């Protein structure tokens, strides 16, 4: 994975950085939002892409 394609996903509820992923920035211009499991909240929450 290239460093410029890596993104961090942050929980919208507790604001913890739980996941790292990659995306194609040429195709996806807006920020990524996924529903993932948060270990701190212990349930599935929305995770948003951070800078």
C-alpha positions in Angstrom: 0.0 0.0 0.0 1.2 3.4 -0.9 1.4 6.0 1.9 -0.5 8.7 0.1 -3.5 6.3 -0.3 -3.7 5.4 3.4 -6.6 6.9 5.5 -7.5 6.7 9.1 -11.1 5.9 10.3 -12.4 7.6 13.4 -15.4 6.6 15.4 -18.1 9.4 15.3 -19.2 8.7 18.9 -16.0 8.2 21.0 -13.6 9.8 18.5 -11.0 7.0 18.8 -8.9 6.0 15.8 -9.7 2.3 15.2 -9.0 1.5 11.6 -6.6 2.2 8.8 -7.6 1.6 5.2 -6.8 2.7 1.7 -8.8 4.4 -1.0 -8.4 5.6 -4.6 -8.4 9.3 -4.2 -8.9 9.9 -7.9 -12.2 8.1 -7.9 -13.5 8.9 -4.4 -13.3 12.7 -3.8 -15.4 13.0 -0.7 -14.7 11.5 2.7 -15.3 7.9 3.3 -18.0 6.8 5.9 -18.3 3.1 7.0 -20.2 1.3 9.7 -17.5 -0.6 11.6 -17.2 -2.2 15.0 -15.7 0.2 17.7 -13.8 -1.6 20.4 -14.3 1.2 22.9 -18.1 1.5 22.4 -18.4 -2.3 22.0 -20.9 -1.9 19.1 -21.1 -1.0 15.5 -20.8 2.7 14.9 -20.3 5.0 11.9 -16.6 5.7 11.2 -15.4 8.7 9.2 -12.2 9.4 7.4 -9.9 11.8 9.1 -7.0 13.8 7.8 
